[in-house]
Amino acid sequence: MTLKVSTSEDLSKYRELREKMNETRCEINEQLTELFDMTIESGKYLGLDMETTNKELERINKVRRQVNNLGF
């Protein structure tokens, strides 16, 4: 993606937007980490087999990869 910056104001807005996007990505990753941990705990609590728990963990990791590849 190519971005044309015509003024310092445009550059400032771009940097601000990029910073907000990075903050959002970090927040999403923190929530995914919490979900990951909760999935492990609930799997233990509910007595789920490791295969089922691992499938759920892989789904969470897939979302994490997609978030990280958004091009922020």
C-alpha positions in Angstrom: 0.0 0.0 0.0 1.3 3.4 -0.9 0.5 6.5 1.1 0.9 10.0 -0.2 1.6 12.5 2.5 1.1 16.0 1.3 1.4 18.0 4.5 2.9 17.6 8.0 -0.7 17.5 9.2 -1.4 14.5 7.1 1.7 12.8 8.4 0.6 13.6 12.0 -2.9 12.2 11.4 -1.4 9.1 9.8 0.9 8.5 12.8 -2.0 9.0 15.2 -4.1 6.5 13.4 -1.3 4.0 13.2 -0.7 4.4 17.0 -4.4 3.8 17.7 -4.5 0.8 15.4 -1.5 -0.7 17.2 -3.1 -0.1 20.6 -6.2 -1.9 19.4 -4.2 -4.8 18.1 -2.5 -5.1 21.5 -5.8 -5.0 23.3 -7.2 -7.7 21.0 -4.1 -9.9 21.7 -4.5 -9.4 25.4 -8.1 -10.5 25.2 -7.1 -13.5 23.1 -4.5 -14.5 25.7 -7.2 -14.3 28.4 -9.5 -16.4 26.3 -6.7 -18.9 25.6 -6.1 -19.2 29.4 -9.8 -19.6 30.1 -10.1 -22.3 27.5 -7.4 -24.3 29.1 -9.0 -23.9 32.6 -12.5 -24.7 31.4 -11.2 -27.7 29.5 -9.7 -29.0 32.8 -12.8 -28.1 34.8 -15.2 -29.7 32.3 -13.0 -32.7 31.8 -12.6 -32.2 28.1 -10.1 -34.4 26.4 -6.9 -32.7 25.1 -7.9 -33.1 21.5 -11.0 -31.0 21.9 -9.2 -28.4 24.0 -6.4 -28.2 21.4 -8.9 -27.6 18.6 -10.3 -24.7 20.5 -6.8 -23.3 21.2 -5.9 -23.6 17.6 -9.0 -21.6 16.6 -7.9 -18.9 19.0 -4.4 -18.9 17.6 -5.8 -18.7 14.1 -7.6 -15.5 15.0 -4.5 -14.1 16.7 -2.5 -14.7 13.4 -5.2 -13.0 11.4 -5.1 -10.0 13.8 -1.3 -9.8 13.6 -1.5 -9.9 9.7 -3.9 -7.0 9.3 -1.0 -4.8 8.2 -1.1 -2.3 11.1 
